Amino acid sequence: MVLFLLLILAALVLGIIGFAAHGLFYLLIIGAVVLLADLVFGALRFRQHRGHRIAR
């Protein structure tokens, strides 16, 4: 969970810097790619953990 949140924070920071700074549009693109990769990673982890619940 910490990795997921850290990657979202990094993507937001890169996106903001890429949007605000002149000539650093590539940081916005990198931030978007990191965000998409993180969302896919989170969805795969959620799907994996959802099926392995222990019934008590």
N, CA, C and O atoms as CSV, one atom per row, in Angstrom:
chain,resi,resn,atom,element,x,y,z
A,1,MET,N,N,0.816,-1.184,0.000
A,1,MET,CA,C,0.000,0.000,0.000
A,1,MET,C,C,0.870,1.262,0.000
A,1,MET,O,O,0.533,2.260,-0.637
A,2,VAL,N,N,1.982,1.201,0.718
A,2,VAL,CA,C,2.870,2.357,0.775
A,2,VAL,C,C,3.458,2.633,-0.610
A,2,VAL,O,O,3.550,3.786,-1.030
A,3,LEU,N,N,3.852,1.582,-1.310
A,3,LEU,CA,C,4.403,1.751,-2.650
A,3,LEU,C,C,3.370,2.377,-3.586
A,3,LEU,O,O,3.706,3.249,-4.387
A,4,PHE,N,N,2.134,1.942,-3.489
A,4,PHE,CA,C,1.055,2.472,-4.317
A,4,PHE,C,C,0.889,3.974,-4.082
A,4,PHE,O,O,0.816,4.751,-5.034
A,5,LEU,N,N,0.832,4.375,-2.823
A,5,LEU,CA,C,0.651,5.788,-2.505
A,5,LEU,C,C,1.874,6.621,-2.873
A,5,LEU,O,O,1.740,7.762,-3.315
A,6,LEU,N,N,3.057,6.059,-2.694
A,6,LEU,CA,C,4.287,6.765,-3.056
A,6,LEU,C,C,4.365,7.009,-4.561
A,6,LEU,O,O,4.786,8.082,-4.995
A,7,LEU,N,N,3.965,6.027,-5.352
A,7,LEU,CA,C,3.978,6.195,-6.799
A,7,LEU,C,C,2.932,7.205,-7.261
A,7,LEU,O,O,3.174,7.950,-8.210
A,8,ILE,N,N,1.783,7.238,-6.609
A,8,ILE,CA,C,0.777,8.241,-6.954
A,8,ILE,C,C,1.297,9.639,-6.623
A,8,ILE,O,O,1.112,10.571,-7.406
A,9,LEU,N,N,1.944,9.788,-5.474
A,9,LEU,CA,C,2.510,11.075,-5.096
A,9,LEU,C,C,3.597,11.508,-6.080
A,9,LEU,O,O,3.648,12.674,-6.471
A,10,ALA,N,N,4.460,10.581,-6.481
A,10,ALA,CA,C,5.513,10.907,-7.449
A,10,ALA,C,C,4.912,11.311,-8.789
A,10,ALA,O,O,5.400,12.244,-9.427
A,11,ALA,N,N,3.867,10.628,-9.221
A,11,ALA,CA,C,3.221,10.970,-10.487
A,11,ALA,C,C,2.600,12.362,-10.421
A,11,ALA,O,O,2.682,13.122,-11.385
A,12,LEU,N,N,1.984,12.698,-9.295
A,12,LEU,CA,C,1.394,14.027,-9.155
A,12,LEU,C,C,2.456,15.121,-9.162
A,12,LEU,O,O,2.282,16.155,-9.806
A,13,VAL,N,N,3.548,14.896,-8.453
A,13,VAL,CA,C,4.619,15.892,-8.417
A,13,VAL,C,C,5.222,16.081,-9.813
A,13,VAL,O,O,5.432,17.210,-10.254
A,14,LEU,N,N,5.495,14.983,-10.496
A,14,LEU,CA,C,6.041,15.093,-11.854
A,14,LEU,C,C,5.069,15.801,-12.789
A,14,LEU,O,O,5.475,16.608,-13.625
A,15,GLY,N,N,3.795,15.497,-12.644
A,15,GLY,CA,C,2.794,16.142,-13.489
A,15,GLY,C,C,2.692,17.627,-13.233
A,15,GLY,O,O,2.581,18.412,-14.175
A,16,ILE,N,N,2.728,18.026,-11.976
A,16,ILE,CA,C,2.641,19.448,-11.649
A,16,ILE,C,C,3.869,20.194,-12.153
A,16,ILE,O,O,3.748,21.269,-12.742
A,17,ILE,N,N,5.039,19.631,-11.926
A,17,ILE,CA,C,6.267,20.278,-12.406
A,17,ILE,C,C,6.267,20.348,-13.930
A,17,ILE,O,O,6.632,21.371,-14.508
A,18,GLY,N,N,5.857,19.259,-14.580
A,18,GLY,CA,C,5.817,19.244,-16.041
A,18,GLY,C,C,4.819,20.230,-16.616
A,18,GLY,O,O,5.042,20.778,-17.695
A,19,PHE,N,N,3.726,20.461,-15.915
A,19,PHE,CA,C,2.717,21.410,-16.390
A,19,PHE,C,C,3.161,22.847,-16.143
A,19,PHE,O,O,2.946,23.719,-16.986
A,20,ALA,N,N,3.775,23.096,-14.997
A,20,ALA,CA,C,4.112,24.465,-14.600
A,20,ALA,C,C,5.394,24.992,-15.250
A,20,ALA,O,O,5.475,26.170,-15.597
A,21,ALA,N,N,6.385,24.131,-15.412
A,21,ALA,CA,C,7.684,24.589,-15.916
A,21,ALA,C,C,7.689,24.599,-17.443
A,21,ALA,O,O,7.226,23.658,-18.089
A,22,HIS,N,N,8.214,25.666,-17.993
A,22,HIS,CA,C,8.288,25.793,-19.446
A,22,HIS,C,C,9.383,24.870,-19.990
A,22,HIS,O,O,10.520,24.911,-19.518
A,23,GLY,N,N,9.050,24.055,-20.960
A,23,GLY,CA,C,10.027,23.171,-21.588
A,23,GLY,C,C,10.191,21.823,-20.911
A,23,GLY,O,O,11.038,21.029,-21.321
A,24,LEU,N,N,9.398,21.547,-19.882
A,24,LEU,CA,C,9.495,20.251,-19.201
A,24,LEU,C,C,8.211,19.439,-19.373
A,24,LEU,O,O,7.747,18.775,-18.446
A,25,PHE,N,N,7.657,19.508,-20.562
A,25,PHE,CA,C,6.420,18.780,-20.852
A,25,PHE,C,C,6.617,17.272,-20.733
A,25,PHE,O,O,5.674,16.537,-20.440
A,26,TYR,N,N,7.852,16.817,-20.962
A,26,TYR,CA,C,8.112,15.385,-20.872
A,26,TYR,C,C,7.899,14.870,-19.448
A,26,TYR,O,O,7.582,13.694,-19.270
A,27,LEU,N,N,8.063,15.719,-18.432
A,27,LEU,CA,C,7.787,15.285,-17.058
A,27,LEU,C,C,6.298,15.024,-16.854
A,27,LEU,O,O,5.916,14.122,-16.108
A,28,LEU,N,N,5.472,15.806,-17.511
A,28,LEU,CA,C,4.029,15.565,-17.444
A,28,LEU,C,C,3.696,14.214,-18.061
A,28,LEU,O,O,2.883,13.468,-17.517
A,29,ILE,N,N,4.307,13.898,-19.172
A,29,ILE,CA,C,4.084,12.605,-19.827
A,29,ILE,C,C,4.582,11.465,-18.939
A,29,ILE,O,O,3.899,10.451,-18.795
A,30,ILE,N,N,5.762,11.623,-18.346
A,30,ILE,CA,C,6.302,10.586,-17.464
A,30,ILE,C,C,5.393,10.401,-16.246
A,30,ILE,O,O,5.151,9.272,-15.817
A,31,GLY,N,N,4.895,11.498,-15.694
A,31,GLY,CA,C,3.973,11.412,-14.566
A,31,GLY,C,C,2.701,10.672,-14.925
A,31,GLY,O,O,2.195,9.884,-14.127
A,32,ALA,N,N,2.174,10.917,-16.124
A,32,ALA,CA,C,0.964,10.218,-16.570
A,32,ALA,C,C,1.231,8.727,-16.753
A,32,ALA,O,O,0.389,7.902,-16.400
A,33,VAL,N,N,2.385,8.378,-17.295
A,33,VAL,CA,C,2.731,6.964,-17.486
A,33,VAL,C,C,2.900,6.269,-16.139
A,33,VAL,O,O,2.445,5.139,-15.964
A,34,VAL,N,N,3.551,6.938,-15.185
A,34,VAL,CA,C,3.720,6.363,-13.844
A,34,VAL,C,C,2.363,6.179,-13.175
A,34,VAL,O,O,2.129,5.164,-12.519
A,35,LEU,N,N,1.469,7.149,-13.335
A,35,LEU,CA,C,0.136,7.035,-12.754
A,35,LEU,C,C,-0.634,5.860,-13.352
A,35,LEU,O,O,-1.268,5.100,-12.620
A,36,LEU,N,N,-0.584,5.708,-14.660
A,36,LEU,CA,C,-1.281,4.584,-15.293
A,36,LEU,C,C,-0.694,3.242,-14.856
A,36,LEU,O,O,-1.435,2.298,-14.577
A,37,ALA,N,N,0.631,3.158,-14.796
A,37,ALA,CA,C,1.273,1.921,-14.358
A,37,ALA,C,C,0.901,1.611,-12.916
A,37,ALA,O,O,0.687,0.450,-12.569
A,38,ASP,N,N,0.822,2.630,-12.076
A,38,ASP,CA,C,0.454,2.429,-10.683
A,38,ASP,C,C,-0.992,1.969,-10.548
A,38,ASP,O,O,-1.288,1.108,-9.719
A,39,LEU,N,N,-1.880,2.519,-11.334
A,39,LEU,CA,C,-3.277,2.090,-11.282
A,39,LEU,C,C,-3.439,0.640,-11.735
A,39,LEU,O,O,-4.240,-0.101,-11.165
A,40,VAL,N,N,-2.682,0.232,-12.756
A,40,VAL,CA,C,-2.716,-1.161,-13.204
A,40,VAL,C,C,-2.158,-2.072,-12.113
A,40,VAL,O,O,-2.722,-3.129,-11.829
A,41,PHE,N,N,-1.050,-1.658,-11.506
A,41,PHE,CA,C,-0.443,-2.422,-10.424
A,41,PHE,C,C,-1.420,-2.575,-9.252
A,41,PHE,O,O,-1.566,-3.663,-8.694
A,42,GLY,N,N,-2.076,-1.486,-8.892
A,42,GLY,CA,C,-3.047,-1.537,-7.798
A,42,GLY,C,C,-4.244,-2.418,-8.119
A,42,GLY,O,O,-4.731,-3.146,-7.255
A,43,ALA,N,N,-4.716,-2.354,-9.352
A,43,ALA,CA,C,-5.849,-3.198,-9.745
A,43,ALA,C,C,-5.475,-4.679,-9.713
A,43,ALA,O,O,-6.274,-5.513,-9.287
A,44,LEU,N,N,-4.283,-5.001,-10.153
A,44,LEU,CA,C,-3.846,-6.398,-10.124
A,44,LEU,C,C,-3.684,-6.898,-8.695
A,44,LEU,O,O,-4.054,-8.033,-8.394
A,45,ARG,N,N,-3.140,-6.075,-7.816
A,45,ARG,CA,C,-2.995,-6.473,-6.407
A,45,ARG,C,C,-4.352,-6.631,-5.753
A,45,ARG,O,O,-4.553,-7.563,-4.973
A,46,PHE,N,N,-5.298,-5.736,-6.053
A,46,PHE,CA,C,-6.627,-5.815,-5.469
A,46,PHE,C,C,-7.336,-7.082,-5.932
A,46,PHE,O,O,-7.991,-7.759,-5.140
A,47,ARG,N,N,-7.204,-7.396,-7.202
A,47,ARG,CA,C,-7.839,-8.595,-7.740
A,47,ARG,C,C,-7.227,-9.854,-7.128
A,47,ARG,O,O,-7.941,-10.815,-6.843
A,48,GLN,N,N,-5.929,-9.852,-6.929
A,48,GLN,CA,C,-5.233,-11.008,-6.360
A,48,GLN,C,C,-5.634,-11.214,-4.904
A,48,GLN,O,O,-5.877,-12.349,-4.494
A,49,HIS,N,N,-5.709,-10.161,-4.124
A,49,HIS,CA,C,-6.027,-10.294,-2.702
A,49,HIS,C,C,-7.501,-10.564,-2.468
A,49,HIS,O,O,-7.861,-11.143,-1.443
A,50,ARG,N,N,-8.346,-10.170,-3.371
A,50,ARG,CA,C,-9.778,-10.354,-3.191
A,50,ARG,C,C,-10.162,-11.831,-3.192
A,50,ARG,O,O,-11.101,-12.223,-2.498
A,51,GLY,N,N,-9.462,-12.641,-3.947
A,51,GLY,CA,C,-9.810,-14.051,-4.045
A,51,GLY,C,C,-9.225,-14.930,-2.956
A,51,GLY,O,O,-9.590,-16.102,-2.868
A,52,HIS,N,N,-8.329,-14.411,-2.120
A,52,HIS,CA,C,-7.640,-15.229,-1.127
A,52,HIS,C,C,-8.044,-14.882,0.297
A,52,HIS,O,O,-7.197,-14.892,1.190
A,53,ARG,N,N,-9.299,-14.578,0.531
A,53,ARG,CA,C,-9.737,-14.233,1.888
A,53,ARG,C,C,-9.940,-15.510,2.695
A,53,ARG,O,O,-10.379,-16.535,2.174
A,54,ILE,N,N,-9.614,-15.420,3.956
A,54,ILE,CA,C,-9.759,-16.550,4.858
A,54,ILE,C,C,-11.102,-16.414,5.574
A,54,ILE,O,O,-11.378,-15.388,6.196
A,55,ALA,N,N,-11.930,-17.444,5.482
A,55,ALA,CA,C,-13.243,-17.436,6.141
A,55,ALA,C,C,-13.088,-17.896,7.563
A,55,ALA,O,O,-12.430,-18.898,7.844
A,56,ARG,N,N,-13.710,-17.145,8.469
A,56,ARG,CA,C,-13.641,-17.540,9.895
A,56,ARG,C,C,-15.017,-17.827,10.408
A,56,ARG,O,O,-15.181,-18.174,11.578
